[in-house]
Amino acid sequence: MGKFSISDLENLSGIKAHTIRMWEQRYGILRPVRTSTNIRTYCESDLRRLLNVATLCNRGHRISRVAQLSEQELCQAVMQCGEEGQDHVPQVNALLAAAVAMDEPQLQLQITAALDQLGFEEAMLHILYPFLRRVGIMWQVGTINPAQEHLVANLIRQKMVAAIDALPYVPPTEARRWVLFLPQGELHELGLLFMSYALRARQHHVLYLGQNLPVKELAAVCEAYQPYALCTVLTSVPERDQVQGFIEELARISPHTPLFLYGPLVQRECLQLPGNAVQLRLMTDFLALANSLTLHPEPTEVLS
């Protein structure tokens, strides 16, 4: 759970390395340990403190004043920031500090405050998604452990499921019908859950099949449900050299059904998409699509 380089701190906090060094030298906000080759290394308490300091400085507080705060005063000041203004960097930093500390009550408090302040979709787009991206970076470089990452993901998943359950039911006979699924072996579900929420909030009916679905099962689903569209998110599977074949297989299963594709594995320019497939580069592209279909209830010209 342990050691960070100064470049790690720069990437995770958004504070430039030379600024971190200056804050160390002038204000003593961090106390790195040096290796035998004189390279700075930092611990988790250093990262938490820097995130909290960055939160306050992004709010306009002077570093000279912030550096004088005790740990308790620093945490109290950061908590107050979560209730102020529309600059979301402080909320993201506060969530990161709580995640590193595995402070579940503080994570709950910050997530709930973001949802109450902005509403579900805006909080997801401007606070929770940026937070998850930063957590992902920390996991990739080994500076956050699986327990911390799972805590964060499961708390946000709980909020998403609760938000979906709170939406009014839309009968499938009175709405566009969507099938949302993740391919076999794919477990990264949060993006698909957010799509499910967005569609249901716009009066679409969603058949949500979730994680780890064998593709061969889709043929029977499409025959029985007659969906307007299929939608999936490819984050970690299939293997990169199998993505093209996977997309073509999906298109063969239901050749006349629009197929919407999202996720890191479908962002490559070299993919040759079948005629019924649409590549979504950003989540805001999907929201724009959902809005346009809500404004124009007849399923025409979506792929033109």
N, C-alpha and C positions, 0 to 999 in steps of 0.2 A: 504494500500500500504506500510505499515509501518514498522514493527519491525522485526529485524533479530537477531538470536543468533550467537555466534561466530562459532558454528558448521555449521550454514547456510552459513556464509561467507567462511568457509573452503571448503564446498562442491561446492559453486558457483564460487569461484575464483581459486581453486586449490592450495591455499597457506595454509600451515599447521597452526592450531590454535596457537601453541606455537610461530610460527614466527609472526603471527598477533599481539600477545600480546607483543612480543619483539619490533616490529615496533611501537606499541603504546607508550610503556614506554620509548624507546630510542629516537624516532624521532617525536612522537606526530602526526602520520599521520591520526589517527582516534580518536574521542572523544566520546566513548560510554556513554550512560546513564546507571546507575545501578539501579536495582530494590530494593525494600525494603529488599530482601534476598541477596543483593550484587551480583546479576547476571548481566553481561554485556548485554545490548541490543543496537542495531545499527539501524540507519535509512537509507533511500534510498541514501542520499548523501554520507553516509559512504560506502555503497556498491559500488556506482559509483566510488568514489575515490580509493577504494581498487582495483577494476578491472583495473583502469587506471594505478595505481602504479604497479600492477602485470604485466601488459602489458610491461611496460618499463623495469622492473627487468628481465623478461623473455628474453628481448633483450640484456641483459648484462649491463644495466645501474646500477650504484651503488645506493643502497637505500638511502645512506647519501645525494647524490646529488638530487635524485628524491624528497625526503622529503622537499627540499628547494624550489621546484617549486610552483608558484601560480596555482590556478585552471585553469586559461587561458593557462598558459605555459604547464601545464600537458596535457590538451586536445590537444594542438597543437602538442606536442611531440608524443602523441598516434596516431594522424592522420597521421603523417609522417611514423610511424611504418607500417601502412597498405600498404605502397609502397615498403617495403624492404623485401628481403630474402624469404625463403620458410618455416619458422617456423610459423605455423598458429595459435598458441595460442594468439598472440597479436590481430589478426583480430577477433577471437571469443570474446575475452574480450572487444574489442572496440564495437562490435555489442551488447553485453550484456549491456554495460554502456548506449548506445544509446536507447536500448529498455526500460530500467528502467526509463530513462528520457523522454520517449515517443518523442524522437527527430527524427521525420520522415525524415527530410532532411539528417541527419547524417546516418541513417539506409540505405537510398537510396544510399548515397555516398559510404558507406562501402561495400554494396552488389554488386554494380556495379563494384567497384574496384576489388573485389574478382573474379567476373566473367571475367573481362578483363584480369586479371593476370593469371588465371589458366585455363580458359575455363569452360564451363558449368558443365560437369560431375565432374571434379576434384574439382571445387569450392563447388559443392554440397557435395561431399564425405568428404572433408577435412576441410571445414569451415562452410557451412550452416547446414549440418546435426549435427555436434557437437554443434553448436549454438542452434539448435532447441531442442536437448536433454537437454541442460542446462536450456533453457526456460521451458521445460516440468517439470524439477525438481523444478524450482521456482514456477510454477503453482501448483504443487502437494502439496508443503509445505505452500502454501498460501502467498508467498512473492512476487508474481506478480499478478496483477489483470487481469480479462478477457479482458479488453480493450487493455492492453499491449500485451497479448498473441495473440489476434486477429490481432492487427496491424502487428506484426511480421509475422504471418502465411499468411496474405493476401498479404503483400509485396512480400514474397517469391513465393507465388502462382502466382502472376502477372508475375514475372520473368520466372517461369516455363512455363506458357501458351505462353508467348512471344517467348521463345526458341523453343517450339514445333511448333508454327505457322511459324517460320522462316525456318524449315526444308523442303526440297523438297518433293513434293507429291509422294507417291509410290502407283501405281494402285494395287488393291487387287488381280487382276488376275495374277500378276507377282511376288507375294511375299507370304510368310507365313502369315496367317491371325490369329490374336489374338483378343480375347474378354477380355477387362479389365473392372472390375466392383467392387463396394463395396456393401455388403449386406444391406438389409433394416435396417435403423437406424444408419448405420456407416457413419460418416461425416469426418473422418480423411483422407484427400485426397492426401496429398503431396507425400507420398510414391508411390501411384499408378500413379500419374502424372509423377514422375521421371522414373518409369518403362515404361510408354508410350513414354517418350522422348528417353530412351535408345533403345527401339525396333525400333522406327521410324528412329533414327539416323543410325541404322544398316540395313535399307532397308526392314523392316517388315511392314506389314499393320496392323493398330490397329483400332478396333472398340471400342471406348472409351465410356462406358456407365456411368461412374462416380459414384456419391454417391447414397446411399439409393435405391438400386434396389431390388424389390421383386424377390426372387429366382425363383418363378414360371414362370417369363417372360423369363428365359434363354432357355427353351426348344424351343420356337418359334425362338429365336435369333439363336440358334445353327442350327436349321433346315434350316433357310434361308441363313445364312452366311457361314456355314460349316467351322468353325474355326479350325486351327491347334491346338490351345490350349486356355484354359481359365486361367485367373490369377486374384487373389483377395488378398486383405490385410485385416486381421482381427486385429483391434486394440482395440476396445471397445465393439463390438457386434460380435456374440451373447454372451449370458451369458456363463461363463466358463463351466458349466455343460451341455451346449447345443452345444458346438463346435463339438464334435464327431458326433452327429446326423446331424449337418449342413453340415459337410464335406461329410458324406455318402449320403445326399440328392443331393449335387452337383454331386457326382460321378454317381448316378442313372440317373440324367437328361441327361448326355452325357457320357456313360460308356466307350466309345472308344476314348475320347478326353483327352489328357494330362491336368491335373489340377495342377497349380502351386500356392502354398499357402505361404503367407508371413505375418509377423506381430507378436506382442507379444502373441496373443492367440493361435498360432500354434507352439510355441516353447517348449511345454511340451513333455516330453519323453513318457508319458502314452498314447498319441494318437495312435490309430490304423488306419493307412492310407490305403485307398483302393488302388488297384493295379495301377490305373491311376493317383494317386496323388503324388506330390513331395513337400516336406517341404523345404523351403528356409530359412536358419538361418540368413544369412547376405545379405545386398543389393549387396555386391560384388559377392556373389554366383549367384545372378540373372544376373549381368553383365557378369560373366564368361559364364553362360548358353547362353546368347544372343550372345556373341562373338563366341562360339562354333557352334551355329546354322548358323551364318553368314559365317563361314569358311566352313561349310558342309551343302550346301543348301538343300539336300534331308532330309526330316523329319524322319530319321531312328535312332534307338538305343538311343533316348533321355532318355528313362526311364529305360534302361538296366543297 
